């Protein structure tokens, strides 16, 4: 496991910046305890005729919170076939084992008789007498109400990749419901979803039409996917939720929001998403994009059976977002900007620019590309840079975000080859370094950007490089993994060869001042804005596992807000805004504190050596002193011009 402080940091930082993509470690309570203590292409040779694979999901027949699924593959010409659900899905870089949520798997012949089935492993079933196979059926448990420490599969909870089955809400991440036959991943899929007619539903999959039952109470929507990848790449949502549709230039945005207690709505988030995506489109310019983009937002109540892993998961033309419901409108809007902007930028990479490992992804035995620095790092860098580029944040806020990433990355293994880590991301010790793709990976993107700006006298940057790569390749033409660095150097400047060899392929830590100096900046002592729970890359609370209490450390005294409230080291936090703080609910409550903004009414009850202390106030911006990114007073005009091109070019 990574050093214990990093588990806590990962929770906080990822919740604000992710993004991601990828996934959020949201195990705050457990973290505080710790603080105190190559793919293969397949063909359809198994089929006599390449017929569509007909898959059916019936929301009307849920039994004991389990959803029935049937798969009709057409006729096989072999005696034995293997059916699987994904072990790993794209974009998560973790084992999910969706087969563990399947019950009562059966195979039937054309006379309706059961065929012999052998379960090979968690996600795979071997079916005998396959020449007579008509269909397979099974029931699927959802993941949201089963999440706990250990989460989906064998890793931490990552709810955006999970599934939900409730009468008023179905999160249909289809990789959790629809499986595949080994040799038929390139076959066309027809997906039928049967549901009560009153349920709202959204999906970017091609809709072939809707039929209704004789009594008019049930609808069946039929969708088409050109291959299994499109099944996994197109989530759906059914239920009672809000939908807002609007246009951002040439992209139709479909925003679906499920808020179980109606605390938020698609309408309340619409303006935030519109402004953000308009700014993203302006930043991207003429890079190819999707004609439609779906955003599915599930807001968690924070109950025992609610999803616990917050963040988002990207797809070619959509993203699934899971956030706490008890956030204020301002907190949710701010988080959505960080989270959704990251996911939308994934349309550049890896969704448009990617290697063969991504294009021919093996859900059961995947190989991984060397280039997580680009897939996740450059994407996170874009999500940070576009905000200053499009005047959504000021320079001080941008500098703070960059400095945060530097401080966080230094807590990880800074002397680890990024390419080796990427290729081995499911294995130890590399697995525990994955979160660094959003920190050092973004900083690698920043350094590449500055080097290209320097080489082109400010005219080009990393966005220009991504445009060139997208024109040469594209979503249907992958690059060779081992050739990418050569391609980039050929398209740019020799300085990038030394950088890649030394700091990305190699394991030499980056001296960021070398790059900041090029744009008239330096790392120095500065007064910087302080978060209410995390400061200078470290939490200002810790925990006592014997007493089950959470308390302020002496770091809180360096935070001007808490110091002004009279907080002392070792003050035990009893409650926050009327909610008792325990190890069991620290996950939710401390995430909410992390997202506090100035101007919020708060009530915090402390225990100071048996004396109850109540802090009732309105939050103000706190400050601390620490390392910050500052503009050099003696910067030359050429350095200032390069800085302007970097931030605004």
C-alpha positions as CSV (number, residue, x, y, z in Angstrom):
1,X,0.0,0.0,0.0
2,X,1.1,3.6,-0.6
3,X,2.3,5.5,2.4
4,X,-0.8,6.0,4.6
5,X,-0.9,9.7,4.4
6,X,-1.4,9.4,0.6
7,X,-4.5,7.4,1.0
8,X,-6.1,10.3,2.7
9,X,-4.7,12.9,0.3
10,X,-5.9,10.8,-2.6
11,X,-9.4,10.9,-1.4
12,X,-9.4,14.7,-1.0
13,X,-7.5,15.7,-4.1
14,X,-9.2,13.3,-6.4
15,X,-12.6,14.4,-5.3
16,X,-11.8,17.9,-6.3
17,X,-9.8,17.4,-9.4
18,X,-10.9,14.1,-11.0
19,X,-11.7,13.2,-12.1
20,X,-11.8,11.5,-12.8
21,X,-11.6,9.3,-15.0
22,X,-11.1,7.7,-13.6
23,X,-11.7,7.0,-9.9
24,X,-11.9,8.4,-6.4
25,X,-10.6,6.9,-3.2
26,X,-13.3,8.0,-0.8
27,X,-12.4,6.0,2.2
28,X,-11.9,8.9,4.6
29,X,-12.5,7.1,7.8
30,X,-10.2,4.3,7.0
31,X,-7.6,6.8,5.8
32,X,-7.6,8.7,9.1
33,X,-7.1,5.4,10.9
34,X,-4.0,4.9,8.7
35,X,-2.8,8.4,9.3
36,X,-2.9,7.7,13.0
37,X,-1.2,4.5,12.9
38,X,-1.4,-7.0,-25.1
39,X,-4.7,-7.5,-26.6
40,X,-5.6,-10.0,-29.3
41,X,-8.1,-9.3,-32.2
42,X,-10.9,-11.9,-32.5
43,X,-13.0,-13.0,-35.4
44,X,-16.5,-14.5,-35.7
45,X,-15.3,-17.9,-36.9
46,X,-17.5,-19.6,-34.2
47,X,-20.6,-18.5,-36.1
48,X,-22.0,-19.9,-39.3
49,X,-23.7,-16.6,-39.9
50,X,-22.7,-13.3,-38.5
51,X,-26.1,-12.4,-37.1
52,X,-26.8,-9.7,-34.5
53,X,-26.5,-10.7,-30.9
54,X,-29.9,-10.0,-29.3
55,X,-29.6,-9.0,-25.7
56,X,-32.6,-8.3,-23.5
57,X,-32.9,-6.4,-20.1
58,X,-36.3,-6.5,-18.5
59,X,-36.8,-3.8,-15.8
60,X,-40.4,-5.2,-15.2
61,X,-39.1,-8.5,-13.9
62,X,-36.7,-7.4,-11.1
63,X,-36.7,-10.0,-8.4
64,X,-35.0,-9.5,-5.0
65,X,-33.2,-6.5,-6.5
66,X,-31.8,-8.6,-9.3
67,X,-32.3,-7.8,-13.0
68,X,-32.9,-10.6,-15.5
69,X,-30.8,-10.6,-18.7
70,X,-30.9,-12.9,-21.7
71,X,-28.4,-13.1,-24.6
72,X,-29.3,-14.8,-28.0
73,X,-26.1,-15.1,-30.1
74,X,-27.3,-17.0,-33.1
75,X,-26.0,-20.4,-34.1
76,X,-22.5,-21.6,-33.3
77,X,-20.5,-24.0,-35.3
78,X,-18.2,-25.3,-32.4
79,X,-19.0,-27.6,-29.6
80,X,-17.8,-25.4,-26.8
81,X,-18.0,-21.6,-26.4
82,X,-17.0,-19.2,-23.5
83,X,-19.2,-16.4,-22.3
84,X,-17.8,-13.7,-20.1
85,X,-18.6,-10.5,-18.2
86,X,-15.7,-7.9,-18.0
87,X,-13.0,-8.4,-15.5
88,X,-11.6,-4.9,-16.3
89,X,-13.3,-2.1,-18.2
90,X,-11.6,0.7,-20.1
91,X,-10.9,3.9,-18.2
92,X,-10.7,2.4,-14.7
93,X,-7.3,0.7,-14.6
94,X,-8.5,-1.7,-11.9
95,X,-10.0,-5.1,-11.6
96,X,-13.8,-4.9,-11.3
97,X,-14.9,-8.5,-11.8
98,X,-18.5,-7.8,-12.9
99,X,-19.1,-11.6,-13.1
100,X,-19.3,-11.7,-9.3
101,X,-22.6,-9.9,-9.5
102,X,-24.2,-12.6,-11.7
103,X,-26.5,-15.2,-10.3
104,X,-28.2,-18.3,-11.7
105,X,-26.4,-18.4,-15.0
106,X,-28.0,-20.9,-17.4
107,X,-27.7,-21.9,-21.1
108,X,-30.6,-23.4,-23.1
109,X,-30.9,-25.2,-26.4
110,X,-33.6,-24.6,-29.0
111,X,-36.0,-27.0,-27.3
112,X,-35.7,-25.0,-24.0
113,X,-33.6,-27.6,-22.3
114,X,-30.6,-26.7,-20.1
115,X,-27.1,-27.2,-21.6
116,X,-24.0,-28.2,-19.5
117,X,-22.3,-25.1,-18.1
118,X,-19.0,-25.0,-16.3
119,X,-17.9,-21.8,-14.4
120,X,-14.2,-21.3,-15.2
121,X,-13.6,-18.3,-13.0
122,X,-15.3,-15.3,-11.5
123,X,-16.2,-13.8,-14.9
124,X,-16.3,-16.8,-17.3
125,X,-18.6,-19.7,-18.2
126,X,-17.9,-22.6,-20.6
127,X,-20.9,-23.9,-22.4
128,X,-20.9,-27.4,-23.9
129,X,-23.0,-28.7,-26.9
130,X,-22.8,-25.1,-28.2
131,X,-24.1,-26.1,-31.7
132,X,-27.5,-26.4,-30.0
133,X,-27.2,-23.2,-27.9
134,X,-30.2,-20.9,-28.3
135,X,-29.6,-18.4,-25.5
136,X,-28.0,-17.8,-22.1
137,X,-29.9,-16.2,-19.1
138,X,-28.8,-14.8,-15.8
139,X,-29.7,-12.4,-13.0
140,X,-27.5,-9.3,-12.2
141,X,-27.2,-7.8,-8.7
142,X,-26.5,-4.0,-8.7
143,X,-23.2,-2.7,-7.2
144,X,-24.4,0.4,-5.4
145,X,-26.0,-1.2,-2.4
146,X,-23.2,-3.7,-2.1
147,X,-20.3,-1.2,-2.0
148,X,-18.1,-1.4,1.1
149,X,-14.4,-1.2,1.9
150,X,-12.9,-3.3,-0.9
151,X,-15.5,-1.9,-3.3
152,X,-16.5,-3.1,-6.7
153,X,-14.4,-6.1,-7.5
154,X,-11.1,-6.2,-5.6
155,X,-10.4,-2.5,-5.5
156,X,-11.7,0.7,-3.9
157,X,-15.3,1.7,-4.6
158,X,-15.7,3.4,-8.0
159,X,-19.3,4.1,-8.3
160,X,-19.3,5.7,-11.7
161,X,-18.5,2.3,-13.2
162,X,-21.1,0.6,-11.1
163,X,-24.8,-0.2,-11.5
164,X,-28.0,0.7,-9.7
165,X,-31.4,-1.2,-9.6
166,X,-34.1,0.7,-7.8
167,X,-37.8,1.2,-8.7
168,X,-37.2,4.9,-9.4
169,X,-33.7,4.7,-10.8
170,X,-31.6,2.3,-12.9
171,X,-28.0,3.2,-13.7
172,X,-27.3,0.9,-16.6
173,X,-23.6,0.8,-17.1
174,X,-24.1,-1.9,-19.6
175,X,-20.7,-3.6,-19.0
176,X,-22.3,-4.7,-15.7
177,X,-25.3,-6.4,-17.4
178,X,-24.4,-7.5,-20.9
179,X,-21.7,-10.0,-21.4
180,X,-19.9,-11.3,-24.6
181,X,-18.8,-14.5,-26.3
182,X,-15.0,-14.6,-26.7
183,X,-15.0,-14.6,-30.5
184,X,-18.0,-12.3,-31.1
185,X,-16.9,-9.0,-29.7
186,X,-17.0,-7.5,-33.2
187,X,-20.6,-8.6,-33.9
188,X,-23.5,-6.2,-34.1
189,X,-25.6,-6.1,-30.9
190,X,-29.3,-5.5,-30.7
191,X,-30.3,-4.5,-27.2
192,X,-33.9,-4.5,-26.0
193,X,-34.7,-2.8,-22.8
194,X,-38.2,-3.4,-21.4
195,X,-39.5,-1.0,-18.8
196,X,-42.7,0.7,-17.4
197,X,-43.8,3.3,-19.9
198,X,-43.7,6.1,-17.3
199,X,-39.9,5.8,-16.7
200,X,-37.8,8.6,-18.2
201,X,-34.9,7.1,-20.2
202,X,-31.8,8.5,-21.9
203,X,-29.1,6.8,-24.0
204,X,-26.8,7.9,-26.8
205,X,-27.0,4.4,-28.4
206,X,-28.8,4.3,-31.8
207,X,-32.5,3.8,-31.0
208,X,-34.1,1.5,-33.5
209,X,-37.6,2.3,-32.2
210,X,-40.1,1.7,-29.3
211,X,-42.9,-0.7,-29.0
212,X,-45.7,-1.0,-26.4
213,X,-47.4,-3.9,-24.7
214,X,-51.1,-4.6,-25.6
215,X,-52.2,-2.8,-22.4
216,X,-50.0,0.2,-23.1
217,X,-48.3,0.0,-19.7
218,X,-44.9,-1.4,-20.9
219,X,-42.4,-0.1,-23.4
220,X,-39.5,-1.8,-25.1
221,X,-36.8,0.3,-26.5
222,X,-34.5,-1.3,-29.1
223,X,-31.0,-0.1,-29.5
224,X,-28.1,-1.1,-31.8
225,X,-24.4,-1.3,-31.1
226,X,-22.0,-2.0,-33.9
227,X,-19.7,-4.1,-31.7
228,X,-19.4,-5.0,-28.0
229,X,-17.2,-2.0,-27.3
230,X,-20.2,0.2,-28.1
231,X,-22.2,-1.7,-25.5
232,X,-19.6,-0.9,-22.8
233,X,-19.2,2.6,-24.1
234,X,-22.8,3.8,-23.9
235,X,-24.4,3.9,-20.4
236,X,-28.1,4.4,-19.9
237,X,-30.3,5.8,-17.2
238,X,-33.9,4.8,-16.6
239,X,-36.2,6.1,-13.8
240,X,-37.6,9.3,-12.3
241,X,-35.1,12.0,-13.0
242,X,-34.7,15.4,-14.6
243,X,-33.4,15.9,-18.2
244,X,-32.3,19.0,-19.8
245,X,-31.2,19.2,-23.5
246,X,-29.3,22.1,-25.0
247,X,-26.9,23.0,-27.8
248,X,-23.3,24.0,-27.4
249,X,-22.2,25.0,-30.9
250,X,-22.5,21.8,-32.9
251,X,-22.8,19.5,-29.9
252,X,-26.2,18.5,-28.4
253,X,-25.8,18.1,-24.6
254,X,-28.2,15.8,-22.7
255,X,-27.9,16.3,-19.0
256,X,-29.7,13.7,-16.8
257,X,-29.8,14.3,-13.0
258,X,-31.1,11.9,-10.4
259,X,-31.4,13.5,-6.9
260,X,-33.4,11.2,-4.6
261,X,-34.5,14.0,-2.3
262,X,-34.9,16.6,-5.1
263,X,-32.1,18.7,-3.7
264,X,-30.7,19.4,-7.2
265,X,-32.0,19.2,-10.7
266,X,-30.8,19.2,-14.3
267,X,-32.2,22.7,-14.6
268,X,-30.1,24.0,-11.7
269,X,-26.9,22.6,-13.2
270,X,-27.7,23.5,-16.8
271,X,-26.1,27.0,-16.8
272,X,-22.9,25.7,-15.1
273,X,-22.5,22.9,-17.7
274,X,-23.4,25.2,-20.6
275,X,-20.8,27.8,-19.7
276,X,-18.2,25.2,-19.0
277,X,-18.7,23.2,-22.2
278,X,-18.9,26.4,-24.3
279,X,-15.5,27.4,-22.9
280,X,-14.1,23.9,-23.6
281,X,-15.3,24.0,-27.1
282,X,-13.7,27.4,-27.6
283,X,-10.5,26.1,-26.2
284,X,-10.5,22.9,-28.3
285,X,-11.3,24.8,-31.5
286,X,-11.5,22.5,-34.6
287,X,-10.5,19.2,-32.9
288,X,-13.1,16.6,-34.0
289,X,-15.9,16.1,-31.4
290,X,-19.0,14.1,-31.0
291,X,-22.4,15.5,-32.2
292,X,-24.0,14.4,-28.9
293,X,-22.7,14.3,-25.4
294,X,-24.6,12.7,-22.5
295,X,-23.9,13.5,-18.8
296,X,-25.5,11.1,-16.3
297,X,-25.4,12.5,-12.7
298,X,-26.4,10.3,-9.8
299,X,-26.4,12.1,-6.4
300,X,-25.8,9.8,-3.4
301,X,-27.8,10.2,-0.2
302,X,-25.0,8.9,1.9
303,X,-26.9,6.0,3.3
304,X,-25.5,2.6,4.1
305,X,-26.6,1.2,0.7
306,X,-25.8,4.4,-1.3
307,X,-22.8,4.6,-3.6
308,X,-19.6,5.7,-1.9
309,X,-17.0,6.2,-4.6
310,X,-17.4,9.7,-6.1
311,X,-16.0,10.9,-9.4
312,X,-16.8,10.1,-13.0
313,X,-16.1,7.6,-15.8
314,X,-15.5,8.7,-19.4
315,X,-16.9,7.3,-22.6
316,X,-16.7,8.5,-26.2
317,X,-19.8,10.5,-26.0
318,X,-20.9,10.5,-22.4
319,X,-19.8,10.4,-18.8
320,X,-21.3,8.9,-15.6
321,X,-20.9,11.1,-12.5
322,X,-21.6,10.2,-8.9
323,X,-21.5,12.9,-6.3
324,X,-22.9,13.5,-2.7
325,X,-26.4,14.9,-2.8
326,X,-25.9,17.0,0.3
327,X,-23.7,19.5,-1.4
328,X,-24.8,23.1,-1.8
329,X,-25.6,24.3,-5.3
330,X,-22.3,26.2,-5.4
331,X,-20.2,23.2,-4.2
332,X,-21.8,20.8,-6.7
333,X,-21.4,23.3,-9.6
334,X,-17.7,23.8,-8.7
335,X,-17.1,20.0,-8.5
336,X,-19.0,19.4,-11.8
337,X,-16.6,21.9,-13.5
338,X,-13.5,20.0,-12.4
339,X,-15.0,16.5,-12.9
340,X,-17.0,16.8,-16.1
341,X,-14.5,19.0,-17.9
342,X,-11.9,16.3,-17.3
343,X,-14.2,13.6,-18.8
344,X,-15.2,15.7,-21.8
345,X,-11.5,16.3,-22.7
346,X,-11.2,12.6,-23.0
347,X,-12.7,12.9,-26.4
348,X,-9.2,14.0,-27.4
349,X,-7.3,11.2,-25.7
350,X,-7.7,8.2,-25.4
351,X,-11.0,8.3,-27.2
352,X,-9.6,9.8,-30.4
353,X,-5.8,9.3,-30.0
354,X,-4.9,5.9,-28.5
355,X,-2.7,2.8,-29.0
356,X,-3.6,-0.7,-30.0
357,X,-3.9,-1.7,-26.4
358,X,-6.9,0.6,-26.0
359,X,-8.4,-0.1,-29.5
360,X,-8.3,-3.9,-29.2
361,X,-9.1,-4.0,-25.5
362,X,-9.3,-7.4,-23.9
363,X,-11.8,-7.2,-21.0
364,X,-10.6,-10.4,-19.5
365,X,-6.9,-10.3,-19.9
366,X,-6.0,-6.7,-20.8
367,X,-2.6,-5.2,-21.6
368,X,-2.0,-1.6,-20.9
369,X,-0.3,1.2,-22.8
370,X,2.8,3.1,-21.7
371,X,1.0,6.4,-22.1
372,X,-1.2,7.1,-19.1
373,X,0.8,10.3,-18.9
374,X,-1.2,11.3,-22.0
375,X,-4.5,9.5,-21.6
376,X,-5.1,10.8,-18.0
377,X,-2.3,13.3,-17.4
378,X,-2.8,15.5,-20.5
379,X,-6.6,15.2,-20.1
380,X,-6.3,16.5,-16.5
381,X,-3.9,19.2,-17.7
382,X,-6.4,20.4,-20.3
383,X,-9.1,20.4,-17.6
384,X,-6.9,22.7,-15.5
385,X,-5.4,24.9,-18.3
386,X,-8.6,25.7,-20.1
387,X,-10.0,27.4,-17.0
388,X,-7.3,30.1,-17.0
389,X,-7.3,30.1,-20.8
390,X,-11.0,30.9,-20.9
391,X,-11.1,33.2,-17.9
392,X,-13.0,30.8,-15.6
393,X,-10.3,31.3,-12.9
394,X,-7.7,33.9,-12.3
395,X,-3.9,33.3,-12.4
396,X,-3.6,32.8,-8.6
397,X,-6.1,30.0,-8.7
398,X,-4.4,28.4,-11.6
399,X,-1.0,28.7,-10.0
400,X,-2.4,27.1,-6.8
401,X,-3.8,24.1,-8.7
402,X,-0.4,23.6,-10.4
403,X,1.4,23.9,-7.0
404,X,-1.1,21.4,-5.4
405,X,-0.2,18.9,-8.1
406,X,3.5,19.3,-7.5
407,X,3.1,18.9,-3.7
408,X,0.8,15.8,-4.1
409,X,3.1,14.2,-6.7
410,X,6.1,14.6,-4.4
411,X,4.3,12.5,-1.8
412,X,4.1,9.7,-4.3
413,X,7.1,7.7,-5.8
414,X,8.7,10.5,-7.8
415,X,11.5,8.3,-9.0
416,X,9.4,5.8,-10.9
417,X,9.4,5.4,-14.6
418,X,5.9,6.6,-15.8
419,X,5.9,4.3,-18.8
420,X,6.7,1.2,-16.7
421,X,4.1,2.2,-14.1
422,X,1.5,2.6,-16.9
423,X,2.2,-0.8,-18.5
424,X,2.0,-2.5,-15.1
425,X,-0.8,-0.4,-13.5
426,X,-2.7,-3.5,-12.1
427,X,0.4,-4.8,-10.3
428,X,2.2,-3.9,-7.2
429,X,4.0,-1.6,-6.5
430,X,2.7,0.3,-9.6
431,X,-0.9,0.0,-8.7
432,X,-0.6,2.2,-5.6
433,X,0.9,4.9,-7.8
434,X,-2.0,5.2,-10.2
435,X,-3.4,8.4,-8.7
436,X,-0.2,10.1,-9.7
437,X,-1.4,10.1,-13.3
438,X,-3.7,13.0,-12.3
439,X,-0.9,14.9,-10.6
440,X,2.6,14.2,-12.1
441,X,0.9,13.0,-15.4
442,X,-0.7,16.5,-15.7
443,X,2.6,18.1,-14.8
444,X,4.3,16.1,-17.6
445,X,1.7,17.5,-20.0
446,X,2.5,21.0,-18.7
447,X,6.3,20.5,-19.3
448,X,5.6,19.3,-22.8
449,X,3.4,22.3,-23.4
450,X,6.0,24.7,-22.2
451,X,8.8,23.0,-24.3
452,X,6.6,23.2,-27.4
453,X,5.8,26.9,-26.7
454,X,9.5,27.6,-26.3
455,X,10.5,25.8,-29.5
456,X,7.8,27.6,-31.5
457,X,8.3,31.0,-29.9
458,X,4.8,30.7,-28.4
459,X,2.9,29.8,-31.6
460,X,2.2,26.2,-30.8
461,X,1.5,24.1,-27.6
462,X,0.4,20.7,-26.6
463,X,-3.1,21.3,-27.9
464,X,-1.5,21.8,-31.4
465,X,0.3,18.5,-30.9
466,X,-3.0,16.7,-30.0
467,X,-4.6,18.1,-33.1
468,X,-1.7,16.9,-35.3
469,X,-1.9,13.4,-33.7
470,X,-5.7,13.3,-34.1
471,X,-5.4,14.1,-37.8
472,X,-2.8,11.4,-38.3
473,X,-4.7,8.8,-36.3
474,X,-8.2,8.9,-34.9
475,X,-10.7,6.8,-33.1
476,X,-10.6,4.1,-35.7
477,X,-6.8,4.1,-36.3
478,X,-4.6,3.4,-33.3
479,X,-0.9,4.2,-33.0
480,X,1.8,1.7,-32.1
481,X,2.6,2.1,-28.4
482,X,6.3,1.9,-28.8
483,X,6.4,4.5,-31.6
484,X,4.5,7.4,-29.9
485,X,7.5,9.3,-28.5
486,X,9.3,9.1,-31.8
487,X,6.1,10.5,-33.5
488,X,5.9,13.4,-31.1
489,X,9.5,14.3,-31.4
490,X,9.2,14.2,-35.2
491,X,6.2,16.6,-35.0
492,X,7.8,19.0,-32.5
493,X,11.4,19.6,-31.3
494,X,14.5,17.7,-30.1
495,X,14.1,19.1,-26.6
496,X,11.2,16.7,-26.1
497,X,13.4,13.7,-26.7
498,X,15.6,14.5,-23.8
499,X,12.6,15.2,-21.6
500,X,10.8,11.9,-22.4
501,X,14.0,9.8,-22.1
502,X,14.9,11.4,-18.8
503,X,11.7,12.0,-17.0
504,X,8.9,9.9,-18.5
505,X,10.7,6.7,-19.7
506,X,13.5,7.4,-17.3
507,X,13.0,7.8,-13.5
508,X,14.7,11.2,-12.8
509,X,12.4,13.5,-10.9
510,X,11.5,16.7,-12.8
511,X,13.0,20.0,-11.6
512,X,9.9,22.1,-12.2
513,X,11.7,25.4,-11.7
514,X,13.7,24.7,-14.9
515,X,10.4,24.9,-16.8
516,X,8.8,27.7,-14.8
517,X,11.9,29.8,-15.4
518,X,11.1,29.7,-19.1
519,X,7.9,31.5,-18.5
520,X,9.1,33.9,-15.8
521,X,7.8,32.0,-12.7
522,X,9.5,30.3,-9.7
523,X,8.5,28.2,-6.7
524,X,8.9,30.4,-3.6
525,X,7.4,31.2,-0.2
526,X,4.0,32.7,-0.6
527,X,0.7,33.3,1.2
528,X,-1.7,30.9,-0.4
529,X,-5.4,30.0,0.0
530,X,-6.0,27.2,2.4
531,X,-8.7,24.5,2.2
532,X,-10.8,23.8,5.3
533,X,-9.5,20.3,5.7
534,X,-6.4,19.9,3.5
535,X,-3.4,22.3,3.6
536,X,0.0,22.3,1.9
537,X,-0.7,18.8,0.7
538,X,-1.6,17.4,4.1
539,X,-4.8,16.9,6.1
540,X,-5.2,19.0,9.2
541,X,-7.1,16.3,11.1
542,X,-6.1,12.8,12.4
543,X,-7.8,10.0,14.2
544,X,-7.6,8.0,17.4
545,X,-8.6,4.4,16.5
546,X,-8.9,3.3,20.2
547,X,-11.4,6.0,21.0
548,X,-12.9,6.3,17.6
549,X,-12.4,10.1,17.5
550,X,-11.2,12.5,14.9
551,X,-9.3,15.6,16.0
552,X,-7.5,18.7,14.7
553,X,-3.7,18.5,14.5
554,X,-1.3,21.4,15.1
555,X,-1.5,22.0,11.3
556,X,-4.9,23.6,11.9
557,X,-3.2,26.5,13.7
558,X,-1.4,27.4,10.5
559,X,-4.8,27.8,8.8
560,X,-5.9,31.4,9.4
561,X,-9.6,30.5,9.3
562,X,-9.4,27.9,12.1
563,X,-6.9,29.9,14.0
564,X,-9.4,32.8,14.0
565,X,-12.1,30.5,15.4
566,X,-9.8,29.6,18.4
567,X,-9.2,26.0,17.4
568,X,-6.5,24.2,19.3
569,X,-4.4,21.2,18.5
570,X,-6.1,17.9,19.7
571,X,-9.6,19.4,19.8
572,X,-11.9,16.5,19.0
573,X,-14.5,17.2,16.4
574,X,-17.8,15.9,17.8
575,X,-20.2,17.2,15.1
576,X,-20.4,19.2,11.9
577,X,-23.6,21.1,11.0
578,X,-25.6,18.9,13.4
579,X,-24.2,15.6,12.3
580,X,-22.1,13.5,14.6
581,X,-18.6,12.8,13.1
582,X,-17.6,9.2,13.5
583,X,-15.3,6.9,11.7
584,X,-18.3,5.4,10.0
585,X,-19.5,8.6,8.4
586,X,-16.2,10.5,8.1
587,X,-16.1,9.6,4.4
588,X,-19.1,11.7,3.7
589,X,-18.8,14.6,6.2
590,X,-15.1,15.3,5.6
591,X,-15.7,15.3,1.8
592,X,-18.4,17.9,2.4
593,X,-15.9,20.0,4.5
594,X,-13.4,19.7,1.7
595,X,-15.9,21.4,-0.6
596,X,-16.8,24.3,1.7
597,X,-16.7,27.7,0.1
598,X,-16.5,31.1,1.8
599,X,-19.9,32.4,2.8
600,X,-21.3,29.2,4.2
601,X,-23.1,29.0,7.6
602,X,-21.4,26.3,9.7
603,X,-21.8,24.9,13.2
604,X,-18.9,22.8,14.5
605,X,-18.9,21.3,18.0
606,X,-15.6,20.4,19.6
607,X,-14.6,18.5,22.7
608,X,-11.6,20.2,24.4
609,X,-10.5,18.1,27.4
610,X,-14.1,17.4,28.3
611,X,-15.3,20.9,27.6
612,X,-17.8,21.5,24.8
613,X,-16.8,24.3,22.4
614,X,-19.2,25.4,19.7
615,X,-18.1,27.3,16.6
616,X,-21.0,29.0,14.9
617,X,-19.9,31.2,12.1
618,X,-19.8,32.0,8.4
619,X,-16.8,30.6,6.5
620,X,-14.2,33.1,5.2
621,X,-11.3,32.4,3.0
622,X,-8.4,31.0,5.1
623,X,-4.7,31.4,4.2
624,X,-1.5,29.8,5.1
625,X,2.2,30.3,4.2
626,X,3.9,27.7,2.1
627,X,5.4,26.9,-1.2
628,X,3.7,28.8,-4.0
629,X,4.2,29.6,-7.7
630,X,5.1,33.2,-8.0
631,X,5.9,35.5,-10.9
632,X,9.6,36.6,-10.9
633,X,10.0,40.3,-10.5
634,X,13.0,40.3,-12.9
635,X,11.3,38.2,-15.6
636,X,12.4,39.3,-19.1
637,X,9.9,40.5,-21.8
638,X,10.5,37.2,-23.7
639,X,9.7,35.2,-20.6
640,X,6.5,37.2,-20.0
641,X,5.5,36.8,-23.6
642,X,6.0,33.0,-23.4
643,X,3.9,33.0,-20.2
644,X,1.1,34.8,-21.9
645,X,1.2,32.4,-24.9
646,X,1.2,29.4,-22.4
647,X,-1.8,30.6,-20.4
648,X,-3.8,32.4,-23.1
649,X,-2.5,31.1,-26.5
